[in-house]
Amino acid sequence: MALKTEKRDVKNINISAIVRVVPIKDIITMLDAFAIADSQLEGANFYIIGPFSEDKEYYDQCRNYRDFLGLKKVEFTGQVDVKNYLKKTDILVMTSISEGQPLVYLEGLASKLPFVTTNVGDYRSLIAGEFDSFGPAGLISNVMDSAGVAKNIVKLAQNVALRRKYGEAGYKRVDANYRLENVIEKYRDIYNLFDKRG
């Protein structure tokens, strides 16, 4: 539930999540986090971008919960051209309870956007940057920790310089490790390794 705090004037901050609206993405925790963040930020908008036809019952549950929380600035966009939303997004949020390495992370980092994520899948190496020297590309919260997610959203919303710093670090990480030629070379190395064992 939203905390009663004094709102700080943060104009035109767009906070987005690019997700399928399904239980594994834990949209309920995301909505709780948005409610807490909304109670502390003046002028923030929240977009949940992605299809909701896969689990209509869960989508209805999420939409009803949004209305119960009184979140008038949370929009479920449905399936749209994600590029149009990336252009106006300031912070990307993911609250999954289980993941591998979603494409949205690479797209977001390539767009120089900072992330607030939960600690699942490959997020720690992509966001925290454990295996390179570029630095963090966002902030990581525990799974189902709506207060932690909200705290990290507010921290980034109120600090333009930190958002830019994280966005640059993420972009450098993607540029160094995920260019097409680099990915092809890594796959070639893996196949060659198996050929040698065969």
Sequence and secondary structure as in RCSB ss.txt:
>XXXX:A:sequence
MALKTEKRDVKNINISAIVRVVPIKDIITMLDAFAIADSQLEGANFYIIGPFSEDKEYYDQCRNYRDFLGLKKVE
FTGQVDVKNYLKKTDILVMTSISEGQPLVYLEGLASKLPFVTTNVGDYRSLIAGEFDSFGPAGLISNVMDSAGVA
KNIVKLAQNVALRRKYGEAGYKRVDANYRLENVIEKYRDIYNLFDKRG
>XXXX:A:secstr
       EEEEEEEEEEE   SGGG HHHHHHHHHHHHTTEEEEEEEEEB   TTHHHHHHHHHHHHHHT TTEE
EEES  HHHHHTT SEEEE  SS S  HHHHHHHHTT  EEEES TTHIIIII TTSSS  SEEEE TT HHHHH
HHHHHHHT HHHHHHHHHHHHHHHHHH  HHHHHHHHHHHHHHHHHH 
